[in-house]
Amino acid sequence: MNRPIIEKIFSHIKIFNTAERVIYLQLSDEILALIKQGKLRTGEKLPSSRVTANLLQINRITVSKAFEELQMQGWLESFVGRGTFVSSHIPELEPQKLQDKTVNRAQKIAGFDLCENEYLSNPYFVPTSEFHLDDGFPDPKLAPLKELYRSYRNQLTRGGLYNKFGSYSFADGSEIYKDALSRYLNETRGLKTSPKNILSVRGTLMGINLVCTALINPGDVVVSGIPGWQRAEHNFLHAKAKHIGIRVDEYGLVVDELKKICMQTKVRMVYVTPHHHYPTTVSLRIDRRLELLQLASEYGFIIFEDDYDFDFHYNHRPLLPLASADDNGMVIYCGSFSKSFSPAFRMGYLAASENVIDHLTNVRVLLDRQGDHILDNSMAELLNDGTIQRYLRKTLTVYEQRRDFFCSLLKSELSDFTDFAIPEGGMTVWTKFDTSINLEIVSKKAYNKGLYISDGRIHQYPTYSKNAVRLGFASSSLEDLAKSVDIIKGIL
């Protein structure tokens, strides 16, 4: 059937010759919208292509292409000698009220429920201020970006392009990268790995998530220090594990408290940052390290060792990772080049027993078929030619100078308001402020003056409420550090 009003409806269709979308697709979009709104009903006949072309002042061939597009999608059907109709297979739709076409509810709100757990909220944001005392990031101006660019370009111009780009490759990482990384970890951290003990991941957080997905079951007990890294803790909760937080003092994780928990319940995993505990920067003392390894062997729990900034230790050679003394295969070691280069470069790795790596690799395929092998191979080249080692030696000197300068400023300018210990390594100073100071207000005022500092909320727990923040010094020049302290002093 055909209603006279249909031609009037078609005459109101708007077509824009200047739009980026081609005209026949604009027309098909408009007709489809009329069908969905119930203005064109099932079985109704559309105006002919000639009539529609005259109404809209466009080419008849363009109209025919629009009709054909909707026929292929099943919205229209055409019969020789009879014309074009709204498909009889479409259920009858009630006409919808006119609404602003610029507002599409489906673009903003889904029609289904979400599991909006509180831990999935994101309190982090990307600061755009001129100055920053961040969470402990490196200075990208010092990174060997030219060397990385050269190496990456070489990967794109050498032979064997099909093997590189024509198909998928190993899910656990490039063979060249795993070999170079294995030798690097053995030489610098005392690990005893082969390439089969290495899995390439896109940063520490992916490593944690992968381990939680593959090895943690709902109800499993995961223990970590308080205060800690909430991003890791959120992964434990997302895996539906039971998270238990234990104290951290000036010597790191209080292992005696862990032992008491092990005697009462089955612990599946302990997450620890022994080199520089996050966020307090304290190192886990040697006796506690040995006791932690002993407890893992005795009670059978996994140690997830997050060694996010091993390369930056100033006062003496750092204690080797727990993984270097692990003779029973209890440790999953995680590291990242993101803290050496820049957080923008997603380059991390896991080192563990071969069967663990095989299992994690099989699970990783469900999420990410493989990593960036071109970037992996580029990093392997920089490891093999010594670029990374030279870069780390250079930055260690620069960061130590910045640490000493920054700590001297804190002592001379802010000693009435703050208390801190000079960190032995890492890129931040764990700074405790007087309890009378509202860090949220200080953070907002500082940002208005061009300085980003944390407001400390991410370090707050029901059982821990120190008025403290991490003040990162590594990513700022000496001049910027001086200006940053001056801004804080002015506010306080």
C-alpha positions as CSV (number, residue, x, y, z in Angstrom):
1,M,0.0,0.0,0.0
2,N,1.0,3.6,-0.4
3,R,0.2,6.6,1.7
4,P,0.1,10.1,0.0
5,I,1.9,11.5,3.1
6,I,5.0,9.4,2.4
7,E,6.0,11.8,-0.4
8,K,5.7,14.7,2.1
9,I,7.8,12.8,4.6
10,F,10.5,12.2,1.9
11,S,10.5,15.9,0.9
12,H,11.7,16.8,4.4
13,I,14.8,14.6,4.1
14,K,18.0,16.7,4.3
15,I,20.9,15.9,2.0
16,F,24.2,17.9,2.3
17,N,26.5,18.0,-0.7
18,T,29.4,19.3,1.5
19,A,29.2,16.4,4.0
20,E,32.0,13.9,4.1
21,R,29.6,11.0,3.8
22,V,28.6,10.3,0.2
23,I,25.1,11.3,-0.8
24,Y,23.6,7.8,-1.4
25,L,24.6,6.7,2.1
26,Q,23.2,9.9,3.6
27,L,19.9,9.0,1.9
28,S,19.9,5.4,3.0
29,D,20.6,6.6,6.6
30,E,17.6,8.9,6.5
31,I,15.3,6.3,5.1
32,L,16.5,3.8,7.7
33,A,15.8,6.4,10.4
34,L,12.3,6.8,9.2
35,I,11.7,3.0,9.3
36,K,13.2,2.7,12.8
37,Q,11.0,5.7,14.0
38,G,7.9,3.9,12.7
39,K,7.2,6.7,10.1
40,L,7.6,4.2,7.3
41,R,5.7,1.0,8.1
42,T,6.1,-2.6,7.1
43,G,4.9,-3.2,3.6
44,E,4.6,0.4,2.6
45,K,5.6,1.5,-0.8
46,L,8.3,4.1,-1.2
47,P,8.2,6.8,-3.9
48,S,9.9,5.7,-7.1
49,S,13.5,6.6,-7.6
50,R,12.4,9.3,-10.2
51,V,10.0,10.9,-7.8
52,T,12.5,10.8,-4.9
53,A,15.2,12.3,-7.1
54,N,12.9,15.2,-8.0
55,L,11.8,15.8,-4.4
56,L,15.4,15.9,-3.2
57,Q,17.0,17.5,-6.3
58,I,19.6,14.7,-6.6
59,N,20.5,12.2,-9.3
60,R,18.2,9.3,-9.9
61,I,21.1,6.8,-10.0
62,T,22.1,8.1,-6.5
63,V,18.6,7.2,-5.2
64,S,18.7,3.8,-6.8
65,K,22.0,3.1,-5.1
66,A,20.5,4.1,-1.7
67,F,17.6,1.8,-2.3
68,E,19.9,-1.1,-3.2
69,E,22.0,-0.5,-0.1
70,L,18.9,-0.9,2.1
71,Q,17.8,-3.9,0.1
72,M,21.1,-5.7,0.7
73,Q,20.7,-5.0,4.4
74,G,17.2,-6.4,4.4
75,W,15.3,-3.2,5.2
76,L,13.7,-2.8,1.8
77,E,12.4,-5.3,-0.9
78,S,11.8,-4.6,-4.5
79,F,9.5,-6.2,-7.0
80,V,9.7,-5.8,-10.8
81,G,6.8,-3.8,-12.1
82,R,5.5,-3.0,-8.6
83,G,8.1,-0.8,-6.9
84,T,10.1,-0.7,-3.7
85,F,8.6,-1.5,-0.3
86,V,9.6,-1.6,3.3
87,S,10.4,-5.2,4.0
88,S,7.6,-7.4,5.2
89,H,10.0,-9.2,7.5
90,I,10.3,-6.1,9.8
91,P,8.0,-6.1,12.8
92,E,5.5,-3.2,13.0
93,L,7.0,-0.3,14.9
94,E,5.1,2.4,16.7
95,P,5.9,6.0,15.5
96,Q,8.3,7.7,17.8
97,K,8.0,11.3,19.0
98,L,10.3,13.8,17.3
99,Q,13.5,14.3,19.1
100,D,16.8,16.1,18.6
101,K,18.8,14.1,16.1
102,T,22.0,15.4,17.7
103,V,21.2,13.5,20.9
104,N,21.5,9.7,20.6
105,R,20.8,8.0,23.9
106,A,22.4,4.8,22.8
107,Q,25.7,6.6,22.4
108,K,25.6,7.7,26.0
109,I,23.7,5.0,27.9
110,A,23.6,1.3,27.1
111,G,20.4,-0.6,27.3
112,F,21.9,-3.3,29.6
113,D,23.2,-3.2,33.1
114,L,26.8,-2.8,34.0
115,C,28.7,-4.4,36.9
116,E,29.9,-1.0,38.2
117,N,32.1,-2.1,41.1
118,E,33.5,0.7,43.2
119,Y,37.1,-0.4,42.5
120,L,36.6,0.1,38.8
121,S,36.4,3.9,39.3
122,N,39.4,5.7,38.0
123,P,40.7,8.5,40.3
124,Y,43.8,9.1,38.1
125,F,44.0,11.8,35.4
126,V,46.6,13.1,33.1
127,P,48.1,16.3,34.4
128,T,48.7,19.1,32.0
129,S,50.4,21.4,34.4
130,E,53.8,23.0,33.7
131,F,55.4,21.5,36.8
132,H,54.9,18.1,38.3
133,L,56.0,16.1,41.3
134,D,54.5,12.9,40.0
135,D,54.2,9.3,41.1
136,G,57.8,8.5,40.2
137,F,58.1,8.7,36.4
138,P,61.4,8.9,34.4
139,D,62.4,11.9,32.4
140,P,61.7,11.0,28.7
141,K,64.1,13.7,27.6
142,L,66.9,11.4,28.9
143,A,65.6,8.3,27.2
144,P,67.5,6.9,24.1
145,L,64.6,7.8,21.8
146,K,66.8,8.3,18.7
147,E,68.4,4.9,19.2
148,L,64.9,3.3,19.7
149,Y,63.6,5.0,16.6
150,R,66.6,3.8,14.6
151,S,66.2,0.2,15.8
152,Y,62.4,0.2,15.2
153,R,62.9,1.5,11.7
154,N,65.5,-1.2,11.0
155,Q,62.9,-3.8,11.9
156,L,60.6,-2.4,9.3
157,T,63.1,-2.3,6.5
158,R,64.9,-5.6,6.8
159,G,63.9,-8.8,5.1
160,G,61.6,-11.6,6.1
161,L,58.6,-9.3,6.0
162,Y,56.0,-12.2,5.8
163,N,57.4,-13.7,9.0
164,K,57.1,-10.3,10.7
165,F,53.9,-9.0,9.3
166,G,52.2,-11.7,7.3
167,S,50.9,-13.8,10.2
168,Y,50.7,-14.2,13.9
169,S,53.8,-15.1,15.8
170,F,54.7,-16.4,19.3
171,A,52.2,-15.3,22.0
172,D,54.9,-15.2,24.7
173,G,57.0,-12.8,22.8
174,S,59.7,-12.5,20.1
175,E,62.4,-15.1,20.4
176,I,65.1,-12.5,19.9
177,Y,63.7,-10.4,22.7
178,K,63.3,-13.2,25.1
179,D,66.9,-14.3,24.5
180,A,68.3,-10.8,25.0
181,L,66.1,-10.2,28.1
182,S,67.0,-13.5,29.7
183,R,70.7,-12.7,29.4
184,Y,70.1,-9.2,30.7
185,L,68.2,-10.3,33.8
186,N,70.8,-13.0,34.5
187,E,73.6,-10.5,34.3
188,T,72.0,-7.6,36.2
189,R,69.7,-9.3,38.7
190,G,71.3,-12.7,39.3
191,L,68.3,-14.6,37.9
192,K,68.8,-18.0,36.4
193,T,66.6,-17.9,33.3
194,S,66.5,-19.1,29.8
195,P,64.2,-17.7,27.0
196,K,61.6,-20.3,28.0
197,N,61.3,-18.6,31.4
198,I,60.3,-15.2,29.8
199,L,56.9,-13.8,28.8
200,S,56.6,-10.4,27.2
201,V,53.7,-8.3,28.4
202,R,52.6,-4.7,27.9
203,G,53.7,-3.4,31.3
204,T,53.4,-4.4,35.0
205,L,49.6,-4.0,35.2
206,M,49.0,-6.4,32.4
207,G,51.4,-8.9,34.1
208,I,49.4,-8.7,37.3
209,N,46.0,-9.0,35.5
210,L,47.3,-12.0,33.6
211,V,48.5,-13.8,36.7
212,C,45.2,-13.0,38.5
213,T,43.2,-14.3,35.5
214,A,45.3,-17.5,35.1
215,L,46.2,-18.5,38.6
216,I,43.7,-16.9,41.1
217,N,40.2,-18.4,41.6
218,P,37.3,-16.8,43.4
219,G,37.8,-17.0,47.1
220,D,41.5,-17.4,47.0
221,V,43.4,-15.4,49.6
222,V,45.9,-12.8,48.3
223,V,48.1,-10.9,50.7
224,S,49.9,-7.6,50.2
225,G,51.3,-4.7,52.2
226,I,49.3,-1.7,53.5
227,P,49.7,0.9,52.2
228,G,50.1,-0.5,48.7
229,W,49.4,-0.1,45.1
230,Q,45.7,0.0,44.6
231,R,45.8,-0.9,41.0
232,A,47.2,-4.3,41.9
233,E,44.6,-4.6,44.7
234,H,41.8,-3.9,42.3
235,N,43.0,-6.8,40.2
236,F,42.8,-9.1,43.2
237,L,39.2,-7.9,43.8
238,H,38.3,-8.3,40.1
239,A,39.5,-11.9,40.3
240,K,37.0,-12.3,43.2
241,A,39.9,-13.1,45.6
242,K,39.9,-12.3,49.3
243,H,42.5,-9.6,49.8
244,I,44.2,-9.3,53.2
245,G,46.4,-6.3,53.8
246,I,49.3,-6.5,56.3
247,R,51.5,-3.9,57.9
248,V,54.6,-2.3,56.3
249,D,57.2,-0.7,58.5
250,E,60.6,0.9,58.0
251,Y,62.0,-2.6,57.0
252,G,59.3,-3.5,54.5
253,L,56.5,-6.1,54.7
254,V,56.0,-7.4,58.2
255,V,56.5,-11.1,57.4
256,D,55.6,-12.2,60.9
257,E,52.0,-11.1,60.3
258,L,52.0,-13.1,57.1
259,K,53.2,-16.2,58.9
260,K,50.2,-15.9,61.4
261,I,47.8,-15.7,58.4
262,C,49.4,-18.8,56.8
263,M,48.9,-20.7,60.0
264,Q,45.2,-19.9,60.0
265,T,44.2,-20.0,56.3
266,K,45.4,-21.1,52.9
267,V,47.2,-18.2,51.1
268,R,47.3,-18.4,47.3
269,M,49.5,-15.4,46.5
270,V,51.6,-12.7,48.2
271,Y,52.1,-9.5,46.1
272,V,55.3,-7.6,47.2
273,T,57.5,-4.8,45.9
274,P,60.6,-5.7,47.9
275,H,63.2,-3.4,46.3
276,H,61.3,-0.2,47.0
277,H,57.9,-0.8,48.5
278,Y,55.1,1.1,46.9
279,P,54.3,3.8,48.0
280,T,56.7,4.2,51.0
281,T,59.9,3.4,49.1
282,V,61.4,1.3,51.9
283,S,63.4,-1.8,51.1
284,L,62.5,-5.3,52.4
285,R,65.3,-6.3,54.8
286,I,67.4,-9.4,54.0
287,D,66.1,-11.5,56.9
288,R,62.5,-10.9,55.9
289,R,63.3,-11.7,52.3
290,L,64.7,-15.1,53.3
291,E,61.8,-15.7,55.6
292,L,59.3,-14.9,52.9
293,L,60.9,-17.4,50.5
294,Q,60.9,-20.0,53.3
295,L,57.2,-19.4,54.0
296,A,56.3,-19.7,50.3
297,S,58.0,-23.1,50.1
298,E,56.4,-24.3,53.3
299,Y,52.9,-23.1,52.6
300,G,52.9,-23.3,48.8
301,F,51.8,-19.8,47.9
302,I,52.9,-17.8,44.9
303,I,55.2,-14.7,45.4
304,F,54.4,-12.1,42.8
305,E,57.5,-9.9,42.9
306,D,56.9,-6.5,41.3
307,D,60.4,-5.0,40.7
308,Y,59.3,-1.8,39.1
309,D,62.5,0.2,39.6
310,F,65.4,-2.1,40.3
311,D,67.7,-0.2,38.1
312,F,67.6,3.0,40.2
313,H,69.5,2.6,43.5
314,Y,71.9,5.2,44.7
315,N,73.7,4.5,48.0
316,H,75.0,1.0,47.3
317,R,74.4,-1.9,45.1
318,P,70.8,-3.0,45.5
319,L,69.8,-6.3,47.1
320,L,69.1,-8.9,44.4
321,P,65.5,-9.8,43.7
322,L,63.7,-12.6,45.6
323,A,63.6,-14.5,42.3
324,S,67.4,-14.7,42.3
325,A,67.3,-16.8,45.5
326,D,64.2,-18.8,44.6
327,D,65.3,-22.5,44.2
328,N,61.7,-23.9,44.5
329,G,59.9,-22.1,41.7
330,M,57.7,-20.0,44.0
331,V,58.4,-16.5,42.5
332,I,56.8,-14.8,39.5
333,Y,59.1,-11.9,38.7
334,C,57.7,-8.9,37.0
335,G,59.6,-5.9,35.6
336,S,59.0,-3.1,33.1
337,F,61.0,-0.8,30.8
338,S,58.2,1.8,31.1
339,K,59.8,3.0,34.4
340,S,63.1,3.3,32.6
341,F,62.0,5.0,29.4
342,S,58.5,6.5,29.8
343,P,55.1,5.2,30.9
344,A,54.0,5.8,27.2
345,F,56.2,2.8,26.2
346,R,54.3,-0.4,27.2
347,M,57.2,-2.9,27.6
348,G,57.1,-5.3,30.5
349,Y,57.9,-8.9,31.2
350,L,57.3,-11.9,33.5
351,A,59.9,-14.4,34.5
352,A,58.9,-17.7,36.1
353,S,59.2,-21.5,35.8
354,E,58.7,-22.9,32.3
355,N,55.3,-24.5,33.0
356,V,54.0,-21.3,34.5
357,I,55.1,-19.3,31.5
358,D,53.4,-21.9,29.2
359,H,50.2,-21.6,31.2
360,L,50.2,-17.8,31.3
361,T,50.9,-17.7,27.5
362,N,47.9,-19.9,26.8
363,V,45.7,-17.6,28.9
364,R,47.2,-14.5,27.4
365,V,46.0,-15.6,23.9
366,L,42.4,-15.1,25.1
367,L,43.1,-11.4,25.8
368,D,45.9,-10.4,23.5
369,R,47.1,-12.8,20.7
370,Q,50.6,-11.5,20.9
371,G,52.5,-8.4,21.9
372,D,54.4,-5.9,19.7
373,H,57.2,-8.0,18.3
374,I,58.6,-5.2,16.3
375,L,59.0,-3.1,19.5
376,D,60.3,-6.3,21.3
377,N,63.0,-6.8,18.7
378,S,63.9,-3.1,18.8
379,M,64.4,-3.4,22.5
380,A,66.4,-6.6,22.1
381,E,68.8,-4.7,19.7
382,L,69.3,-2.0,22.3
383,L,70.0,-4.6,25.0
384,N,72.5,-6.4,22.8
385,D,74.4,-3.4,21.8
386,G,74.6,-1.9,25.3
387,T,72.5,1.1,24.7
388,I,70.2,0.4,27.6
389,Q,73.1,-0.3,30.0
390,R,74.8,3.0,29.0
391,Y,71.5,4.9,29.3
392,L,70.8,3.5,32.8
393,R,74.3,4.4,34.0
394,K,73.8,8.0,32.8
395,T,70.4,8.5,34.2
396,L,71.4,7.0,37.6
397,T,73.8,9.9,38.0
398,V,71.3,12.5,36.9
399,Y,68.5,11.1,39.1
400,E,70.8,10.9,42.2
401,Q,71.6,14.6,41.7
402,R,68.0,15.5,41.4
403,R,67.1,13.4,44.5
404,D,69.8,15.1,46.6
405,F,68.8,18.6,45.4
406,F,65.1,17.9,46.0
407,C,65.6,16.5,49.5
408,S,67.8,19.5,50.4
409,L,65.0,21.8,49.3
410,L,62.4,19.9,51.3
411,K,64.6,20.1,54.4
412,S,65.5,23.8,54.0
413,E,62.1,25.1,52.8
414,L,59.4,22.7,54.1
415,S,60.9,21.2,57.2
416,D,58.2,22.9,59.3
417,F,55.4,21.1,57.4
418,T,56.9,17.8,56.3
419,D,58.8,14.7,57.4
420,F,60.6,12.3,55.1
421,A,63.6,9.9,54.8
422,I,66.0,10.2,51.9
423,P,65.2,7.3,49.7
424,E,68.0,4.9,48.9
425,G,66.7,4.5,45.4
426,G,63.7,5.0,43.1
427,M,62.3,8.2,41.8
428,T,60.1,9.5,44.6
429,V,60.2,10.8,48.1
430,W,57.5,9.5,50.5
431,T,56.6,12.7,52.2
432,K,54.5,13.0,55.3
433,F,52.8,16.3,55.9
434,D,51.6,17.8,59.2
435,T,48.2,16.5,60.1
436,S,46.8,20.0,60.1
437,I,47.4,20.3,56.4
438,N,44.6,19.3,54.0
439,L,46.4,17.7,51.1
440,E,43.3,17.8,48.9
441,I,43.2,21.6,49.2
442,V,46.9,21.9,48.7
443,S,46.7,19.8,45.6
444,K,44.0,21.9,44.1
445,K,45.7,25.2,44.9
446,A,49.0,23.9,43.5
447,Y,47.4,22.8,40.3
448,N,45.9,26.2,39.9
449,K,49.4,27.6,40.2
450,G,50.7,25.2,37.5
451,L,52.0,22.3,39.7
452,Y,50.7,18.8,39.9
453,I,51.0,16.9,43.1
454,S,48.8,14.0,44.4
455,D,46.1,14.7,47.0
456,G,47.1,11.5,48.8
457,R,43.7,9.8,48.5
458,I,45.0,6.7,46.7
459,H,47.2,5.9,49.7
460,Q,44.4,6.0,52.3
461,Y,42.9,2.8,53.8
462,P,40.5,2.1,56.7
463,T,43.5,0.9,58.7
464,Y,46.1,3.4,57.4
465,S,45.6,7.2,57.2
466,K,49.0,8.9,57.1
467,N,48.8,12.4,55.6
468,A,51.4,11.5,53.0
469,V,52.1,11.6,49.3
470,R,54.8,10.5,46.8
471,L,56.7,13.4,45.4
472,G,58.5,12.3,42.2
473,F,61.7,14.1,41.4
474,A,63.2,12.2,38.5
475,S,61.1,13.7,35.7
476,S,61.8,17.4,36.6
477,S,64.9,19.5,36.1
478,L,66.6,21.2,39.0
479,E,65.1,24.5,38.1
480,D,61.6,22.9,37.9
481,L,62.1,21.2,41.3
482,A,63.0,24.5,42.9
483,K,60.0,26.2,41.4
484,S,57.7,23.3,42.5
485,V,58.9,23.5,46.1
486,D,58.5,27.3,46.0
487,I,54.8,26.9,44.9
488,I,54.2,24.4,47.8
489,K,55.9,26.7,50.3
490,G,53.8,29.6,49.1
491,I,50.6,27.6,49.6
492,L,51.5,26.3,53.0
